[in-house]
């Protein structure tokens, strides 16, 4: 019987019978799917799933499907660490993807579980200097300090020399604040007001009061989506007229939907991935797949998750099938062109992307570059 079985094995392929059983390549997202940052966590997951579904529909990677699992950490760093450890034990993931929040990613870095397992975190949703370049953590966009530098290089020539900054009072906000202070000194801009608000809340009343009193020419918003929306609402309702510049972390689609075109008009924001209307091949591909997906969680933030998924798939196509192999493959990527959007993970001293642009809501909610 054994000799007969061995003799028949070569015929399996001829008869269409697999000689090995394909298995799922498991990718895990541990991120906020509830609470103030839920919209971001869901948007990142939706963008990643959009590309994974596209790859699976084409046969997957060597016949193996990519399966995305999402776990809700409710934006609590201790939950992020617990869920990652649990997932490493039970899910055997080849990678983690799209963890949201500087504090959460910093907690993972301090804990060291990812480093010990060799399993990478791709597309960490943070641009903080403490996160960029950390071993096994890959950020697929420009850093927050890159955004601040780009903003100040544009403000100074426009004569906007007095700026206020509203920031989330945690390591994320303080990191951007430090970068902002350095950029302000470099470009001759004065920070006339600084106002923090409590992490994971929308308690921005004190910040609104501080900005109304200081009356800066422009205000930079360094906060999460929910808090950013609430600040704009309260500030405009109380007669604030300063130009508002939002950091890329604030979901502009959500802001427009919550405030309406009239109140959102004049709100400016930085973008660290191309706008949907861009004609780059990356965007054309994304928009086509998005239109067919009909997923309500797809938003302006989802392209970041889509890009992270593309980076992971690029690693898998190099033959990586384990966490350490994926990490090695991504670390070695130089000038990875995803269709006009280029990433380079050569240095741990800077972000993989240098792309920073600005846009503004015009009349009727139209985006003006």
C-alpha positions, 0 to 999 in steps of 0.5 A: 500500500505504501509503495502504491501511494508513493507511486501515485504521488506524481499523478496528483498534479496531473489530476489536479490534486494538490500535493500540499494543502494551501494555508492562509497567510494571517495578518493581524491588525491590533488597533482602535476599532472603538472610541475616538480613533475608531474611524481611523482604525476601521479605515486603515483595515478597510484599505488593507482588506481592499488590496488583500481581497484583490490579491486573493481574487487573483489566486493569492500568493502561490495559492495561499490566501491572505487573511486579515484579522482585526482586534480592538485595543480601544486606543489603550496601549496596555491592550495593544501589548496584550492583544499582540502577545495573545495573537503571537501565541494563537494566530501565528501571524506573518505580520501585524499591520496598521496599529493606530497611535504613537503611545500604542506603538511606543508601548509595543516597542518598549515591551519588545514582544515584536522584536523577540518574535521577529514579526514586523509591524507594517504601516504603523499609524504614527509619524512620531520620531520615536516610532520611525526607524524602530526595529521591526516597525515600518511607517509608510508615510512621512513623519509629523516633523516633516509635515511641520517643516513643510507647513512652516516653509509655506507659511513664512513666505505668505507673511503668516508669522504668528502661529498657535498650536493645539495638541493632544497632551501625550507623547504624540502631541509633544513630539510634534510640538518639539518639531514645530518649535524647531521649524518655527525658529528656522523659518522666523515664525513665532508660536504665540499660543500653545494649548493641549487637550486631554488624550482620548477626549474631545475636551477642547474648550480650554484650547478654544479659549486660548486660541481666541485670546491669542488671536494667531494668524494661523492655528496648527491642529495636532490631534485626533479626528474627533478632537480636531472636528470638535475644535473646528466646530467650537472655534468657528461657532465662537467667531474664530477667524484664524486659518486652521491647518490640520495634521494629516492624522485628522480624517478630512472626509469625516470632518467634512461630513460632520461639519458640513461644507460651510463650516469646513470651508477654509480648513487646510490640511497636510496630506502624506499620501496622495489625494484620491483625485490624484492621477498617479497609477497607485491612486487610479488602481485604488479608486477603481477597486474602492468603487467596486468594493462598496465598503462604508469604512473606506475613507480618505485615510484608507489609502494608508492601509492600502499602501501598507498592504502593498508593501507586505505583498511585495515582501511575500512575492519575494518568497517571505512566508514567516514573520522574520522573513517578512521583516528582512524583506521589507528592511531591504526594500530600496526605492519601492515604487508603488505607482508613483508613490515611492518608499525607501526603508534604507535608513532608520533616521528618516521616514520611508516617504518624503511626500507632503502636500497641502490642500484646503476645503473650498466652496461646497466642500470641494478640495483645492490643492 
